[in-house]
Amino acid sequence: MTSQNKQRKNTSSHGRRGTVLPVVFILLSLLLMVLPLESPVASAKALLSYIFIPQIRAAHAVVEYAEGVSDTVKDLLNTHQQNALLREQLSRLRLENAQAKVLFEENVRLTEALNLQAPKIWQGVWAKTAYRDPTQWNSVVIDKGALDGVYERAAVIALKDAQPVLAGLVLEADDHTAKVLLLRDEDFAAAVYAAPSGEEGLLSGAGAAQMRMQYLPFLSNIQVGEKVYTSSSSSIFPAGILVGEVAEVEDESGFRTSLTARVEPAADASSVRELFVLTPQKTEGE
């Protein structure tokens, strides 16, 4: 009899619970519907709905998945667009390279026909700046040396806006490193010419100041803004490398037989990071 009484009590207890819980949920739902839609109430509604209504959870999961798919599609579209631009740039570069090859071959043909000196293809090694004296901005040490083909008094070139510009020359070379003398150093000198005037002169460093282009004809037509390039009369540097720009022409007053122009170097000594050191060059066909 005792066990039967216990079973009856448990059954009645479960029955009461099964009746009470729905009633509590209904009353709680009605209470939430009646209460004003303030922030805490709205949050509680959303939380209870998310817990007790599986359709809402499923819809939430679908929305999150859709958002992820949307981001993925956007990434794919952006990647496709970038690839298209890169393919277009590559095609343009191939065309320009083909045109440059045709022009170079034509130049070689005309050079041979006129018995001129054949153009030379630059040979060299890329090097990085390994050390720079913080108190001295007129020279740098690079991470390539004699074992890499670097030799003393070799021309050193930098790139500025994808254009080769003169950076300096090798002052001394060890097995694995070399010291490069930059344009502004007072010991630097090079034969140069200005375009379009065509006036030639000797370029020399001036320390922290602008470089000097000396021994220009007194009646020279050189103008501020002209580009300065290495001359074919130079024994170290290949002709036609951009050196800088004329910033000032010396006043013509006084008893002078020549003029001096101030030149702003194209290669910025403070930003030189990678350099191309020319090694012994070969003519086309060698």
ZADO-1210 file (C-alpha; in nm, 4 decimals, padded with zeros to 6 digits):
<atoms>
<atom x="00.0000" y="00.0000" z="00.0000" code="MET" pos="1"/>
<atom x="00.2819" y="00.2368" z="00.0744" code="THR" pos="2"/>
<atom x="00.4408" y="00.2006" z="-00.2732" code="SER" pos="3"/>
<atom x="00.1058" y="00.2547" z="-00.4409" code="GLN" pos="4"/>
<atom x="00.0548" y="00.5738" z="-00.2436" code="ASN" pos="5"/>
<atom x="00.3967" y="00.6956" z="-00.3510" code="LYS" pos="6"/>
<atom x="00.3213" y="00.6245" z="-00.7185" code="GLN" pos="7"/>
<atom x="-00.0070" y="00.8114" z="-00.6893" code="ARG" pos="8"/>
<atom x="00.1697" y="01.1095" z="-00.5327" code="LYS" pos="9"/>
<atom x="00.4357" y="01.1136" z="-00.8058" code="ASN" pos="10"/>
<atom x="00.1713" y="01.0888" z="-01.0758" code="THR" pos="11"/>
<atom x="-00.0300" y="01.3726" z="-00.9279" code="SER" pos="12"/>
<atom x="00.2883" y="01.5797" z="-00.8849" code="SER" pos="13"/>
<atom x="00.3857" y="01.5281" z="-01.2512" code="HIS" pos="14"/>
<atom x="00.0361" y="01.6123" z="-01.3565" code="GLY" pos="15"/>
<atom x="00.0383" y="01.9347" z="-01.1590" code="ARG" pos="16"/>
<atom x="00.3765" y="02.0268" z="-01.3080" code="ARG" pos="17"/>
<atom x="00.2526" y="01.9521" z="-01.6592" code="GLY" pos="18"/>
<atom x="-00.0413" y="02.1804" z="-01.5952" code="THR" pos="19"/>
<atom x="00.1430" y="02.4567" z="-01.4125" code="VAL" pos="20"/>
<atom x="00.4314" y="02.5036" z="-01.6582" code="LEU" pos="21"/>
<atom x="00.2151" y="02.5821" z="-01.9632" code="PRO" pos="22"/>
<atom x="00.0072" y="02.8167" z="-01.7519" code="VAL" pos="23"/>
<atom x="00.3236" y="02.9956" z="-01.6339" code="VAL" pos="24"/>
<atom x="00.4513" y="03.0283" z="-01.9918" code="PHE" pos="25"/>
<atom x="00.1141" y="03.1595" z="-02.1083" code="ILE" pos="26"/>
<atom x="00.0959" y="03.4144" z="-01.8264" code="LEU" pos="27"/>
<atom x="00.4565" y="03.5205" z="-01.8899" code="LEU" pos="28"/>
<atom x="00.3870" y="03.5609" z="-02.2604" code="SER" pos="29"/>
<atom x="00.0741" y="03.7672" z="-02.1923" code="LEU" pos="30"/>
<atom x="00.2673" y="03.9792" z="-01.9460" code="LEU" pos="31"/>
<atom x="00.5400" y="04.0479" z="-02.2027" code="LEU" pos="32"/>
<atom x="00.2778" y="04.1362" z="-02.4626" code="MET" pos="33"/>
<atom x="00.1043" y="04.3776" z="-02.2264" code="VAL" pos="34"/>
<atom x="00.4187" y="04.5484" z="-02.0997" code="LEU" pos="35"/>
<atom x="00.5451" y="04.8504" z="-02.2997" code="PRO" pos="36"/>
<atom x="00.8161" y="04.7818" z="-02.5619" code="LEU" pos="37"/>
<atom x="01.1057" y="04.9256" z="-02.3735" code="GLU" pos="38"/>
<atom x="01.4584" y="04.8027" z="-02.4213" code="SER" pos="39"/>
<atom x="01.4705" y="04.5423" z="-02.1361" code="PRO" pos="40"/>
<atom x="01.1288" y="04.4048" z="-02.2308" code="VAL" pos="41"/>
<atom x="01.2167" y="04.3857" z="-02.5979" code="ALA" pos="42"/>
<atom x="01.5398" y="04.2039" z="-02.5135" code="SER" pos="43"/>
<atom x="01.3537" y="03.9579" z="-02.2920" code="ALA" pos="44"/>
<atom x="01.0994" y="03.8914" z="-02.5679" code="LYS" pos="45"/>
<atom x="01.3710" y="03.8247" z="-02.8207" code="ALA" pos="46"/>
<atom x="01.5555" y="03.5938" z="-02.5815" code="LEU" pos="47"/>
<atom x="01.2490" y="03.3865" z="-02.4904" code="LEU" pos="48"/>
<atom x="01.1400" y="03.3652" z="-02.8515" code="SER" pos="49"/>
<atom x="01.4845" y="03.2480" z="-02.9554" code="TYR" pos="50"/>
<atom x="01.4858" y="02.9796" z="-02.6787" code="ILE" pos="51"/>
<atom x="01.1333" y="02.8372" z="-02.7127" code="PHE" pos="52"/>
<atom x="01.0576" y="02.8829" z="-03.0843" code="ILE" pos="53"/>
<atom x="01.2850" y="02.6644" z="-03.3009" code="PRO" pos="54"/>
<atom x="01.1746" y="02.8378" z="-03.6221" code="GLN" pos="55"/>
<atom x="01.3304" y="03.1611" z="-03.5012" code="ILE" pos="56"/>
<atom x="01.6591" y="02.9854" z="-03.4262" code="ARG" pos="57"/>
<atom x="01.6564" y="02.8298" z="-03.7703" code="ALA" pos="58"/>
<atom x="01.5804" y="03.1646" z="-03.9329" code="ALA" pos="59"/>
<atom x="01.8642" y="03.3265" z="-03.7375" code="HIS" pos="60"/>
<atom x="02.1055" y="03.0577" z="-03.8550" code="ALA" pos="61"/>
<atom x="01.9915" y="03.1081" z="-04.2157" code="VAL" pos="62"/>
<atom x="02.0451" y="03.4844" z="-04.1894" code="VAL" pos="63"/>
<atom x="02.3947" y="03.4371" z="-04.0484" code="GLU" pos="64"/>
<atom x="02.4774" y="03.1889" z="-04.3256" code="TYR" pos="65"/>
<atom x="02.3423" y="03.4291" z="-04.5885" code="ALA" pos="66"/>
<atom x="02.5540" y="03.7112" z="-04.4497" code="GLU" pos="67"/>
<atom x="02.8620" y="03.4880" z="-04.4653" code="GLY" pos="68"/>
<atom x="02.7805" y="03.3880" z="-04.8230" code="VAL" pos="69"/>
<atom x="02.7345" y="03.7541" z="-04.9145" code="SER" pos="70"/>
<atom x="03.0784" y="03.8436" z="-04.7783" code="ASP" pos="71"/>
<atom x="03.2326" y="03.5490" z="-04.9632" code="THR" pos="72"/>
<atom x="03.0680" y="03.6541" z="-05.2895" code="VAL" pos="73"/>
<atom x="03.1959" y="04.0085" z="-05.2429" code="LYS" pos="74"/>
<atom x="03.5488" y="03.8780" z="-05.1827" code="ASP" pos="75"/>
<atom x="03.5277" y="03.6603" z="-05.4928" code="LEU" pos="76"/>
<atom x="03.4039" y="03.9501" z="-05.7044" code="LEU" pos="77"/>
<atom x="03.6793" y="04.1798" z="-05.5755" code="ASN" pos="78"/>
<atom x="03.9413" y="03.9116" z="-05.6427" code="THR" pos="79"/>
<atom x="03.8057" y="03.8593" z="-05.9933" code="HIS" pos="80"/>
<atom x="03.8192" y="04.2329" z="-06.0604" code="GLN" pos="81"/>
<atom x="04.1759" y="04.2568" z="-05.9318" code="GLN" pos="82"/>
<atom x="04.2796" y="03.9610" z="-06.1448" code="ASN" pos="83"/>
<atom x="04.1253" y="04.1256" z="-06.4492" code="ALA" pos="84"/>
<atom x="04.3185" y="04.4468" z="-06.3819" code="LEU" pos="85"/>
<atom x="04.6411" y="04.2531" z="-06.3318" code="LEU" pos="86"/>
<atom x="04.5873" y="04.0628" z="-06.6575" code="ARG" pos="87"/>
<atom x="04.5292" y="04.3922" z="-06.8364" code="GLU" pos="88"/>
<atom x="04.8456" y="04.5416" z="-06.6888" code="GLN" pos="89"/>
<atom x="05.0428" y="04.2288" z="-06.7801" code="LEU" pos="90"/>
<atom x="04.9180" y="04.2483" z="-07.1392" code="SER" pos="91"/>
<atom x="05.0141" y="04.6149" z="-07.1570" code="ARG" pos="92"/>
<atom x="05.3604" y="04.5422" z="-07.0157" code="LEU" pos="93"/>
<atom x="05.4103" y="04.2637" z="-07.2673" code="ARG" pos="94"/>
<atom x="05.3190" y="04.5008" z="-07.5476" code="LEU" pos="95"/>
<atom x="05.5530" y="04.7691" z="-07.4172" code="GLU" pos="96"/>
<atom x="05.8307" y="04.5134" z="-07.3789" code="ASN" pos="97"/>
<atom x="05.7784" y="04.3972" z="-07.7374" code="ALA" pos="98"/>
<atom x="05.7879" y="04.7582" z="-07.8601" code="GLN" pos="99"/>
<atom x="06.1031" y="04.8272" z="-07.6596" code="ALA" pos="100"/>
<atom x="06.2679" y="04.5186" z="-07.8097" code="LYS" pos="101"/>
<atom x="06.1806" y="04.6323" z="-08.1627" code="VAL" pos="102"/>
<atom x="06.3155" y="04.9818" z="-08.0933" code="LEU" pos="103"/>
<atom x="06.6345" y="04.8426" z="-07.9410" code="PHE" pos="104"/>
<atom x="06.6954" y="04.6160" z="-08.2408" code="GLU" pos="105"/>
<atom x="06.6331" y="04.9102" z="-08.4756" code="GLU" pos="106"/>
<atom x="06.8771" y="05.1190" z="-08.2735" code="ASN" pos="107"/>
<atom x="07.1398" y="04.8469" z="-08.3011" code="VAL" pos="108"/>
<atom x="07.0844" y="04.8231" z="-08.6776" code="ARG" pos="109"/>
<atom x="07.1209" y="05.1985" z="-08.7292" code="LEU" pos="110"/>
<atom x="07.4245" y="05.2083" z="-08.5018" code="THR" pos="111"/>
<atom x="07.5977" y="04.9418" z="-08.7086" code="GLU" pos="112"/>
<atom x="07.4971" y="05.1156" z="-09.0333" code="ALA" pos="113"/>
<atom x="07.6474" y="05.4459" z="-08.9150" code="LEU" pos="114"/>
<atom x="07.9584" y="05.2783" z="-08.7680" code="ASN" pos="115"/>
<atom x="07.8738" y="05.4086" z="-08.4216" code="LEU" pos="116"/>
<atom x="07.9549" y="05.2410" z="-08.0927" code="GLN" pos="117"/>
<atom x="07.7037" y="04.9661" z="-08.0257" code="ALA" pos="118"/>
<atom x="07.4726" y="05.0153" z="-07.7261" code="PRO" pos="119"/>
<atom x="07.5549" y="04.8134" z="-07.4180" code="LYS" pos="120"/>
<atom x="07.3218" y="04.6073" z="-07.2065" code="ILE" pos="121"/>
<atom x="07.3534" y="04.6815" z="-06.8382" code="TRP" pos="122"/>
<atom x="07.4957" y="04.3991" z="-06.6339" code="GLN" pos="123"/>
<atom x="07.5019" y="04.4169" z="-06.2555" code="GLY" pos="124"/>
<atom x="07.3801" y="04.3016" z="-05.9170" code="VAL" pos="125"/>
<atom x="07.1108" y="04.4309" z="-05.6831" code="TRP" pos="126"/>
<atom x="07.2257" y="04.5211" z="-05.3337" code="ALA" pos="127"/>
<atom x="07.0582" y="04.6483" z="-05.0188" code="LYS" pos="128"/>
<atom x="07.1784" y="04.9182" z="-04.7832" code="THR" pos="129"/>
<atom x="07.3437" y="04.7354" z="-04.4932" code="ALA" pos="130"/>
<atom x="07.4718" y="05.0308" z="-04.2925" code="TYR" pos="131"/>
<atom x="07.4527" y="05.4079" z="-04.2956" code="ARG" pos="132"/>
<atom x="07.6444" y="05.6327" z="-04.0590" code="ASP" pos="133"/>
<atom x="07.3768" y="05.8488" z="-03.8931" code="PRO" pos="134"/>
<atom x="07.6157" y="06.1454" z="-03.8947" code="THR" pos="135"/>
<atom x="07.7163" y="06.0967" z="-04.2576" code="GLN" pos="136"/>
<atom x="07.4608" y="06.0935" z="-04.5393" code="TRP" pos="137"/>
<atom x="07.7106" y="06.0987" z="-04.8251" code="ASN" pos="138"/>
<atom x="07.7937" y="05.7277" z="-04.8271" code="SER" pos="139"/>
<atom x="07.6354" y="05.3903" z="-04.7511" code="VAL" pos="140"/>
<atom x="07.7568" y="05.0335" z="-04.7089" code="VAL" pos="141"/>
<atom x="07.5825" y="04.7703" z="-04.9227" code="ILE" pos="142"/>
<atom x="07.5519" y="04.3935" z="-04.8681" code="ASP" pos="143"/>
<atom x="07.7316" y="04.2910" z="-05.1899" code="LYS" pos="144"/>
<atom x="08.1071" y="04.2871" z="-05.2473" code="GLY" pos="145"/>
<atom x="08.3889" y="04.1698" z="-05.4699" code="ALA" pos="146"/>
<atom x="08.2759" y="03.8068" z="-05.4613" code="LEU" pos="147"/>
<atom x="07.9436" y="03.9226" z="-05.6100" code="ASP" pos="148"/>
<atom x="08.1146" y="04.1080" z="-05.8959" code="GLY" pos="149"/>
<atom x="08.1269" y="04.4518" z="-05.7333" code="VAL" pos="150"/>
<atom x="08.4470" y="04.6436" z="-05.8058" code="TYR" pos="151"/>
<atom x="08.5866" y="04.9859" z="-05.7172" code="GLU" pos="152"/>
<atom x="08.4617" y="05.2869" z="-05.9163" code="ARG" pos="153"/>
<atom x="08.1635" y="05.0919" z="-06.0475" code="ALA" pos="154"/>
<atom x="07.8550" y="05.2988" z="-06.1281" code="ALA" pos="155"/>
<atom x="07.5664" y="05.2672" z="-05.8838" code="VAL" pos="156"/>
<atom x="07.2058" y="05.3258" z="-05.9892" code="ILE" pos="157"/>
<atom x="06.8804" y="05.3631" z="-05.7960" code="ALA" pos="158"/>
<atom x="06.5173" y="05.3534" z="-05.9068" code="LEU" pos="159"/>
<atom x="06.2854" y="05.6493" z="-05.8649" code="LYS" pos="160"/>
<atom x="05.9298" y="05.6135" z="-05.9943" code="ASP" pos="161"/>
<atom x="06.0473" y="05.3125" z="-06.2005" code="ALA" pos="162"/>
<atom x="06.3151" y="05.5257" z="-06.3703" code="GLN" pos="163"/>
<atom x="06.6893" y="05.4572" z="-06.3278" code="PRO" pos="164"/>
<atom x="06.8727" y="05.7493" z="-06.1674" code="VAL" pos="165"/>
<atom x="07.2383" y="05.7895" z="-06.0788" code="LEU" pos="166"/>
<atom x="07.3082" y="05.7230" z="-05.7098" code="ALA" pos="167"/>
<atom x="07.6893" y="05.7269" z="-05.6894" code="GLY" pos="168"/>
<atom x="07.9914" y="05.5020" z="-05.7363" code="LEU" pos="169"/>
<atom x="08.1670" y="05.2273" z="-05.5439" code="VAL" pos="170"/>
<atom x="08.4484" y="05.3743" z="-05.3352" code="LEU" pos="171"/>
<atom x="08.5880" y="05.0479" z="-05.1993" code="GLU" pos="172"/>
<atom x="08.4862" y="04.6818" z="-05.2055" code="ALA" pos="173"/>
<atom x="08.5530" y="04.3946" z="-04.9675" code="ASP" pos="174"/>
<atom x="08.4565" y="04.0331" z="-05.0257" code="ASP" pos="175"/>
<atom x="08.0948" y="04.0661" z="-04.9069" code="HIS" pos="176"/>
<atom x="08.0352" y="04.4406" z="-04.8652" code="THR" pos="177"/>
<atom x="08.1161" y="04.7635" z="-05.0443" code="ALA" pos="178"/>
<atom x="08.1107" y="05.1344" z="-04.9654" code="LYS" pos="179"/>
<atom x="07.9146" y="05.3542" z="-05.2056" code="VAL" pos="180"/>
<atom x="07.9964" y="05.7222" z="-05.2451" code="LEU" pos="181"/>
<atom x="07.6713" y="05.9125" z="-05.3036" code="LEU" pos="182"/>
<atom x="07.6246" y="06.2121" z="-05.5329" code="LEU" pos="183"/>
<atom x="07.6358" y="06.4833" z="-05.2678" code="ARG" pos="184"/>
<atom x="07.9821" y="06.3854" z="-05.1416" code="ASP" pos="185"/>
<atom x="08.2430" y="06.6488" z="-05.2218" code="GLU" pos="186"/>
<atom x="08.4715" y="06.3822" z="-05.3698" code="ASP" pos="187"/>
<atom x="08.2102" y="06.2780" z="-05.6258" code="PHE" pos="188"/>
<atom x="08.2453" y="06.3974" z="-05.9876" code="ALA" pos="189"/>
<atom x="08.0917" y="06.3020" z="-06.3223" code="ALA" pos="190"/>
<atom x="08.0713" y="06.4397" z="-06.6764" code="ALA" pos="191"/>
<atom x="07.7108" y="06.5417" z="-06.7470" code="VAL" pos="192"/>
<atom x="07.4946" y="06.7373" z="-06.9888" code="TYR" pos="193"/>
<atom x="07.1670" y="06.9274" z="-06.9549" code="ALA" pos="194"/>
<atom x="06.8664" y="06.8776" z="-07.1823" code="ALA" pos="195"/>
<atom x="06.7286" y="07.0323" z="-07.3924" code="PRO" pos="196"/>
<atom x="07.0070" y="07.2927" z="-07.4059" code="SER" pos="197"/>
<atom x="07.2722" y="07.0222" z="-07.4546" code="GLY" pos="198"/>
<atom x="07.5277" y="07.2098" z="-07.2431" code="GLU" pos="199"/>
<atom x="07.7965" y="06.9882" z="-07.0905" code="GLU" pos="200"/>
<atom x="07.9783" y="07.0370" z="-06.7637" code="GLY" pos="201"/>
<atom x="08.1439" y="06.8659" z="-06.4708" code="LEU" pos="202"/>
<atom x="07.9125" y="06.7666" z="-06.1888" code="LEU" pos="203"/>
<atom x="08.0517" y="06.7580" z="-05.8365" code="SER" pos="204"/>
<atom x="07.9076" y="06.7065" z="-05.4900" code="GLY" pos="205"/>
<atom x="07.8643" y="06.9900" z="-05.2438" code="ALA" pos="206"/>
<atom x="07.7940" y="06.8161" z="-04.9138" code="GLY" pos="207"/>
<atom x="07.4500" y="06.8940" z="-04.7797" code="ALA" pos="208"/>
<atom x="07.3962" y="07.1626" z="-05.0442" code="ALA" pos="209"/>
<atom x="07.2874" y="07.1054" z="-05.4021" code="GLN" pos="210"/>
<atom x="07.5423" y="06.9651" z="-05.6469" code="MET" pos="211"/>
<atom x="07.7381" y="07.1936" z="-05.8745" code="ARG" pos="212"/>
<atom x="07.7513" y="07.1684" z="-06.2528" code="MET" pos="213"/>
<atom x="08.0679" y="07.3605" z="-06.3357" code="GLN" pos="214"/>
<atom x="08.2563" y="07.4896" z="-06.6418" code="TYR" pos="215"/>
<atom x="07.9455" y="07.5763" z="-06.8415" code="LEU" pos="216"/>
<atom x="08.0051" y="07.8235" z="-07.1287" code="PRO" pos="217"/>
<atom x="07.9650" y="08.1824" z="-07.0185" code="PHE" pos="218"/>
<atom x="07.6962" y="08.2408" z="-07.2825" code="LEU" pos="219"/>
<atom x="07.5235" y="07.9141" z="-07.2035" code="SER" pos="220"/>
<atom x="07.1494" y="07.8822" z="-07.2674" code="ASN" pos="221"/>
<atom x="07.0971" y="07.6416" z="-06.9787" code="ILE" pos="222"/>
<atom x="06.7702" y="07.7055" z="-06.7931" code="GLN" pos="223"/>
<atom x="06.6263" y="07.6221" z="-06.4523" code="VAL" pos="224"/>
<atom x="06.4209" y="07.3018" z="-06.4718" code="GLY" pos="225"/>
<atom x="06.6357" y="07.1257" z="-06.7328" code="GLU" pos="226"/>
<atom x="06.7149" y="06.7612" z="-06.6697" code="LYS" pos="227"/>
<atom x="07.0770" y="06.6615" z="-06.6167" code="VAL" pos="228"/>
<atom x="07.2089" y="06.3288" z="-06.7515" code="TYR" pos="229"/>
<atom x="07.5405" y="06.1457" z="-06.7557" code="THR" pos="230"/>
<atom x="07.7462" y="06.2303" z="-07.0631" code="SER" pos="231"/>
<atom x="07.8882" y="05.9911" z="-07.3206" code="SER" pos="232"/>
<atom x="08.2309" y="06.1417" z="-07.2451" code="SER" pos="233"/>
<atom x="08.2210" y="05.9863" z="-06.8970" code="SER" pos="234"/>
<atom x="08.4653" y="05.7010" z="-06.8454" code="SER" pos="235"/>
<atom x="08.2707" y="05.5512" z="-06.5528" code="ILE" pos="236"/>
<atom x="07.8996" y="05.6035" z="-06.6050" code="PHE" pos="237"/>
<atom x="07.6876" y="05.4909" z="-06.9014" code="PRO" pos="238"/>
<atom x="07.5457" y="05.7829" z="-07.0985" code="ALA" pos="239"/>
<atom x="07.1881" y="05.9013" z="-07.0524" code="GLY" pos="240"/>
<atom x="07.1294" y="05.8196" z="-06.6847" code="ILE" pos="241"/>
<atom x="06.9212" y="06.0841" z="-06.5093" code="LEU" pos="242"/>
<atom x="07.1241" y="06.2677" z="-06.2455" code="VAL" pos="243"/>
<atom x="06.8951" y="06.5496" z="-06.1364" code="GLY" pos="244"/>
<atom x="06.7418" y="06.8823" z="-06.2312" code="GLU" pos="245"/>
<atom x="06.8843" y="07.2312" z="-06.2641" code="VAL" pos="246"/>
<atom x="06.7596" y="07.4303" z="-05.9647" code="ALA" pos="247"/>
<atom x="06.9546" y="07.7537" z="-06.0108" code="GLU" pos="248"/>
<atom x="07.1943" y="07.9176" z="-06.2576" code="VAL" pos="249"/>
<atom x="07.4669" y="08.1366" z="-06.1151" code="GLU" pos="250"/>
<atom x="07.4371" y="08.5119" z="-06.1663" code="ASP" pos="251"/>
<atom x="07.6268" y="08.6241" z="-06.4782" code="GLU" pos="252"/>
<atom x="07.7620" y="08.9388" z="-06.3148" code="SER" pos="253"/>
<atom x="08.1348" y="08.9666" z="-06.2448" code="GLY" pos="254"/>
<atom x="08.4415" y="08.8618" z="-06.4372" code="PHE" pos="255"/>
<atom x="08.3830" y="08.4988" z="-06.5177" code="ARG" pos="256"/>
<atom x="08.4719" y="08.2799" z="-06.8106" code="THR" pos="257"/>
<atom x="08.2227" y="08.0060" z="-06.7226" code="SER" pos="258"/>
<atom x="07.8963" y="07.9524" z="-06.5359" code="LEU" pos="259"/>
<atom x="07.7942" y="07.7197" z="-06.2557" code="THR" pos="260"/>
<atom x="07.4499" y="07.5645" z="-06.2157" code="ALA" pos="261"/>
<atom x="07.3078" y="07.4189" z="-05.8966" code="ARG" pos="262"/>
<atom x="07.1600" y="07.0728" z="-05.9492" code="VAL" pos="263"/>
<atom x="06.9114" y="06.8934" z="-05.7254" code="GLU" pos="264"/>
<atom x="06.9899" y="06.5186" z="-05.7346" code="PRO" pos="265"/>
<atom x="06.7154" y="06.2806" z="-05.8442" code="ALA" pos="266"/>
<atom x="06.8281" y="06.0122" z="-05.5971" code="ALA" pos="267"/>
<atom x="06.7395" y="06.1038" z="-05.2390" code="ASP" pos="268"/>
<atom x="07.0262" y="05.9903" z="-05.0151" code="ALA" pos="269"/>
<atom x="06.7967" y="05.9573" z="-04.7121" code="SER" pos="270"/>
<atom x="06.5639" y="05.7092" z="-04.8863" code="SER" pos="271"/>
<atom x="06.8132" y="05.4877" z="-05.0693" code="VAL" pos="272"/>
<atom x="06.7332" y="05.1269" z="-04.9757" code="ARG" pos="273"/>
<atom x="06.8158" y="04.9169" z="-05.2837" code="GLU" pos="274"/>
<atom x="07.0869" y="04.9868" z="-05.5385" code="LEU" pos="275"/>
<atom x="07.1938" y="04.8361" z="-05.8702" code="PHE" pos="276"/>
<atom x="07.5701" y="04.8112" z="-05.9088" code="VAL" pos="277"/>
<atom x="07.6930" y="04.7856" z="-06.2670" code="LEU" pos="278"/>
<atom x="07.9433" y="04.5108" z="-06.3349" code="THR" pos="279"/>
<atom x="08.1608" y="04.4852" z="-06.6513" code="PRO" pos="280"/>
<atom x="07.9216" y="04.5346" z="-06.9402" code="GLN" pos="281"/>
<atom x="07.8859" y="04.3399" z="-07.2604" code="LYS" pos="282"/>
<atom x="07.7777" y="04.4569" z="-07.6020" code="THR" pos="283"/>
<atom x="07.4866" y="04.2964" z="-07.7807" code="GLU" pos="284"/>
<atom x="07.5852" y="03.9566" z="-07.9201" code="GLY" pos="285"/>
<atom x="07.8859" y="03.9001" z="-07.6950" code="GLU" pos="286"/>
</atoms>
